[in-house]
Each structure stands twice: as C-alpha cells, then as structure tokens.
Amino acid sequence: MTYVNQKETKQSKTIGTKLTPREYEEISGLVDAGIYLSASDFVRESIRDKLKSIRVIKIRDIDYETAKKEVLGYYRSYDEAYISEVSADLELDLELVNQITEELKHEGRLKGI
C-alpha cells in the first residue's frame, strides 16, 4: 500500500513565462502605484480572475419530466432568470430548457417570463 503525504499534493506550483517589455513595464507601473504588492501578486490575481471567467458547463443526461420539474422549481426559487442561467445552473441543455420554458408558459405555469 502506498501512502501519499498530503503536504506534497497541496504544495504551490511555479510557472514561468516570458513577457514583452511593454507588458512588464505596465505590471511594474501597477506595482509602483501600489495596486499590487508585486508582479507575482498581479499574476496570481490575473489567473484567478481568468479562471473565474471561464466556466465549463456540464450537461446532465436526465429524462424530460425530471428536467421539467427542475426547471419549474428553479423558476419558483428565482423570480427572474434568463434561460441561459437556468441551463447553466441546472446543467441542462439550453434547447431543452427553452423547450420546457415555452411549454410551462403555454400551460400557464410560468408567467411574465
């Protein structure tokens, strides 16, 4: 049996990159202005911001009636929501959510959407 030291798996990693002189000067200017503590601080924050902005949406494979119940429940929890938000939050196909939303409106179960 192999044991893994938890400290080893949680260690920070270092990534090297090259910047153009202009990029480096702009970062240095932000550091000099006191906006960032260091160039490394800028890079870490930039990476975190980029990772937050990229969201991989997983699509679950569920039957229509279950999806319909979830969509209706979502709209009951949130007074207003875009179909794209419902799709992303429930991990359902956008076209499926659109079809269900239209059906719920036709049934009179959703109003004002």
C-alpha positions in Angstrom: 0.0 0.0 0.0 1.3 3.4 -0.9 0.8 6.4 1.4 0.8 9.9 0.0 1.9 12.9 2.1 -0.9 15.4 2.0 1.5 18.3 2.2 3.1 17.1 -1.1 -0.2 17.2 -3.0 -1.1 20.7 -1.8 2.2 22.4 -2.5 2.1 25.5 -4.6 3.5 25.2 -8.1 5.7 27.7 -10.0 5.0 28.5 -13.7 7.5 30.5 -15.7 6.5 32.8 -18.6 8.0 35.4 -20.8 6.5 38.9 -21.1 7.1 41.6 -23.6 9.0 44.6 -22.3 5.7 46.7 -22.5 3.7 44.1 -20.5 6.5 44.1 -17.8 6.5 47.9 -17.7 2.7 48.0 -17.3 2.8 45.5 -14.5 5.7 47.3 -12.8 3.7 50.5 -13.1 0.7 48.9 -11.3 3.1 47.6 -8.6 4.7 51.1 -8.2 1.3 52.7 -7.9 0.5 50.4 -5.0 -2.3 48.5 -6.8 -0.4 45.2 -6.5 2.2 44.1 -3.9 4.4 42.6 -6.6 4.4 41.3 -10.1 3.7 37.8 -8.7 0.7 39.2 -6.9 -0.6 40.7 -10.2 -0.1 37.3 -12.0 -1.8 35.3 -9.3 -4.8 37.7 -9.3 -5.0 37.7 -13.1 -5.0 33.9 -13.2 -7.8 33.8 -10.5 -9.9 36.3 -12.5 -9.4 34.4 -15.7 -10.3 31.0 -14.1 -13.5 32.6 -12.7 -14.5 33.9 -16.1 -14.1 30.5 -17.8 -16.8 28.1 -16.7 -17.1 24.7 -18.2 -20.8 23.8 -18.3 -21.6 20.1 -17.8 -24.8 18.8 -19.4 -26.6 16.2 -17.4 -28.5 13.5 -19.2 -31.9 13.3 -17.5 -35.4 12.5 -18.7 -37.7 15.2 -19.9 -40.2 15.1 -17.0 -37.4 15.3 -14.4 -35.9 18.2 -16.3 -39.3 19.9 -16.4 -39.7 19.6 -12.7 -36.3 21.0 -12.1 -36.8 24.0 -14.4 -40.2 24.8 -12.8 -38.6 24.5 -9.3 -35.8 26.8 -10.5 -38.2 29.5 -11.6 -40.1 29.2 -8.3 -36.9 29.8 -6.4 -35.8 32.7 -8.6 -38.4 35.2 -9.7 -36.5 36.1 -12.8 -33.8 34.2 -14.7 -32.5 34.0 -18.2 -32.9 30.7 -19.9 -29.1 30.5 -20.2 -28.8 30.9 -16.4 -31.3 28.1 -15.8 -29.4 25.9 -18.3 -26.0 26.6 -16.7 -27.2 26.3 -13.1 -29.1 23.1 -13.6 -26.6 21.6 -16.1 -29.2 21.1 -18.7 -29.1 21.6 -22.5 -30.1 25.1 -23.5 -32.5 24.0 -26.2 -34.2 21.6 -23.7 -34.6 24.4 -21.1 -36.0 26.7 -23.8 -38.5 24.0 -24.9 -39.5 23.3 -21.3 -39.9 27.0 -20.5 -42.1 27.5 -23.6 -44.2 24.5 -22.6 -44.6 25.8 -19.0 -45.7 29.2 -20.3 -48.2 27.5 -22.6 -49.6 25.5 -19.6 -49.9 28.7 -17.6 -47.4 27.6 -15.0 -45.0 30.4 -15.8 -46.0 34.0 -16.3 -44.1 37.1 -17.1 -41.0 35.4 -18.5 
